[in-house]
Amino acid sequence: MIVPGITVLIKPASSMCNMKCRYCFYHALSDIRELSSYGVMSEETATNIITKAFEFCSNFVVFSFQGGEPSLAGFDFFRFFVEEVKKLNTEKLQVSFSFQTNGFAM
């Protein structure tokens, strides 16, 4: 099924965070897992997400980064992601990005 637009919520650093907020449910969950963090999303996974997003829409894609602290994925991750979007956007769909951060270490 093709839809006009899609918003993809991406957690590139998942449970990684540079704060320990008392209200954060995710921090409490990651602390009790056998492996608390799987690290930063791989380039292969990022490419798969981008490819699938473009396959399922005909007009626009929003890539929205949040969860944990996405800035902990690092500039290289986001440079790669944006370049992959440019390369894989063969239909020239409208693309926008959003980024939720705590701004603690920016």
Secondary structure, 3 states (H helix, E strand, C coil): CCEEEEEEEECCCCCCCCCCCCCCHHHHHHHHCCCCCCCCCCHHHHHHHHHHHHHCEEEEEEEEECCCCHHHHCHHHHHHHHHHHHHHCCCCCEEEEEECCCCCCC
